[in-house]
Amino acid sequence: MDLSLSTRTESSPAGDRTVVVVGGEIDVYTAPKLREQLIDLVSGGQYHLVIDMEGVEFLDSTGLGVLVGGLKRVRAHEGSLRLVCTQERILKIFRITGLTKVFPIHSSVDEAVAATD
Amino acid sequence: MAVVELRLPALPEHVRTARLVALAAARRAGLEDRYVDELRLALGEACARAVGQHLRHAPKAQVVVAVSDHPGALSVSVSDQGPPAGPSGGVGSIGDDLLDGASENDDPDVSPDLLLALLGGLVDDVCVEPGPEGIGTTVTMRWPLPAALTPGVRSSSIAPV
């Protein structure tokens, strides 16, 4: 399955959050599309991002690199990038690479949108 | 014996092809479900590394993926013709390296050697060795097959690619 991307805005007491819903496979071929999407959002002034990865079937290190790149971009604007993921096979990749210490990982979009720290 | 051998142009879109074919062959050879995700990710990383090496150093060379079954084990190897692999750092350092390694406007690259470190964290049995005549690198990963299965029998209907 190819990569699918969609975005929407959700509001919470913490402020507006841009939710990026990602589905399919994030690999060396498709990761550039996600990179472009994140760059476009930050360029458009969206600095608080929630990446919903519940529909992701495959994630490799190229995809991790894109997510880290997104995190750096929003941090440069004092923004945030939160992940939503409950799939063990995806979480395992974040654990192996030590990125669970870098990304806030939430179990639902609502939780991620409401989070403030 | 070799179940399937793939020779792929060094293009990112073919990494998915390699994952799908190798996974189908591995399942056919008897790989247990609990190892499927591991194989898919590990093979994807090994192929992504090989494709990256070729794009930088040998764009016209093909990446070779071989799935073979042996008594009690399945092996999957990925061979490239890039520079030999260097010593890899610890797996736990990958996240820090990614964060430290690029500016704000530059996505971090995962170096070929870090990918090998990631593979080491993913797969219990992984061997990295120089290719034939010292050219390139072959990454071989092995997973156990159920003892009751006889190598070769289940793969007989799969034509080599």
Contacts between the chains, C-beta under 8 A, distances in Angstrom:
chain1	res1	chain2	res2	distance
A	25	B	16	6.8
A	27	B	12	7.7
A	27	B	15	6.0
A	27	B	16	6.3
A	27	B	19	8.0
A	27	B	44	6.0
A	27	B	48	7.0
A	28	B	12	4.4
A	28	B	15	5.3
A	28	B	44	7.8
A	28	B	48	4.2
A	28	B	51	6.6
A	28	B	52	7.6
A	29	B	12	4.0
A	29	B	13	4.7
A	29	B	15	6.2
A	29	B	16	6.2
A	35	B	107	5.9
A	58	B	19	7.8
A	58	B	40	6.8
A	58	B	41	7.4
A	58	B	44	7.1
A	60	B	41	6.6
A	60	B	44	4.9
A	60	B	45	5.8
A	60	B	48	6.1
A	61	B	45	6.0
A	61	B	48	7.1
A	61	B	94	7.7
A	61	B	110	4.4
A	61	B	114	7.6
A	61	B	115	6.0
A	61	B	118	5.8
A	62	B	48	6.1
A	62	B	110	6.7
A	64	B	98	6.8
A	64	B	110	7.2
A	65	B	98	6.1
A	65	B	107	5.5
A	65	B	108	5.0
A	65	B	109	6.5
A	65	B	110	5.3
A	66	B	107	5.8
A	68	B	95	7.8
A	68	B	98	4.5
A	68	B	99	6.1
A	68	B	107	7.4
A	68	B	108	5.5
A	69	B	102	6.9
A	69	B	106	7.3
A	69	B	107	3.3
A	69	B	108	6.2
A	71	B	99	7.9
A	72	B	99	7.4
A	72	B	102	7.1
A	72	B	103	7.8
A	72	B	104	5.1
A	73	B	104	5.9
A	73	B	105	7.5
A	75	B	104	7.9
A	76	B	104	4.4
A	89	B	37	4.6
A	89	B	41	7.8
A	93	B	41	6.9
A	96	B	91	5.9
A	96	B	94	7.9
A	96	B	118	6.6
A	96	B	121	4.4
A	96	B	122	6.5
A	97	B	91	7.1
A	97	B	94	4.3
A	97	B	95	4.9
A	97	B	98	7.6
A	97	B	118	6.5
A	97	B	121	7.8
A	98	B	91	7.7
A	98	B	92	4.9
A	98	B	93	7.1
A	98	B	94	6.1
A	98	B	95	3.5
A	98	B	96	6.6
A	99	B	94	7.8
A	99	B	95	4.3
A	99	B	98	7.5
A	101	B	95	6.7
A	102	B	95	5.4
A	102	B	99	6.3
